[in-house]
Amino acid sequence: MLSLIFIVASTSHFFKLEQMVKRIKAANFGFIAMVFGTAEIAVVLSNIAILVGLIFLLSKIIKFKNQ
C-alpha cells in the first residue's frame, strides 16, 4: 500500500511537470524550492527522491518477506 503512494506521486510529478512548477511558484514558501535553481530542477530532484524512497521501501518489503 505504501509503495503505491510513492508510485502515484512519482508518476504525477513526472507527467505533470508544468503543473507542479506552477504550484511551486504560487506557493507562499515557493522560494525555498528555488535554492537548487529553477522550479523545474526542484521538481525533478523531488521526483528522484521519491523514486529512491520507493526503491528503498520495496527492498525492505522484499527483504522482510524473504525472512
N, C-alpha and C positions, 0 to 999 in steps of 0.2 A: 504494500500500500504506500509506504513512504517513498519508495523508488519511483512510483507513478507520479508523485508530485514533482520530483526532480525532472522527469522526462517531459511532462507537460510544460513546466516553467522554461526549460531549456529550449524546446521547440518554439514556444511563444516568443522568447527573446530573439531566436534566430530568424524566424519568418516575419516578424513584425518590428523590424529594426527602426523604421521611421517613426512608428507609433511610440516605441519605447524612448526614442530620443526626444520626441515632443513632450512626453510625460516628465522626463528628467529636466528639460528646460523650463517647464511650467511649475515644477515643484518649488516649494519655499526654500528648501535647502539644496537645490539642484547644483549650486556652485560647488558643493563638496564633491560631486561626481566629476567635476572638471579638473580635479587635482591631477589626474592622469593624462590630461589633454582634452580632446573633444568628447562630446557626449557619445559619439559613435564608438570610440575606444572604450569608454566606460561600459557600454552595453556588451561589447564583445568580451571584455575582461570578466564581466559578471557571468556571461554565458559559459566561459571557460571554467570559472569557479563552480558553477552548477554542475557541469559535466564531470569535473574532478570529484565533487561530492557524490555524484551518482555512482561513479566507478568505485569509490571508497566504500559506499554503503552496500553496493552489490557484492563486493569482495567479502565484506564482513558477513553478509547474509549467507553466501555460498560457503564460507569457512564454518559458520555456525551449523549449517545443515549437514555438513560432512563430518561433524564430530561424532 
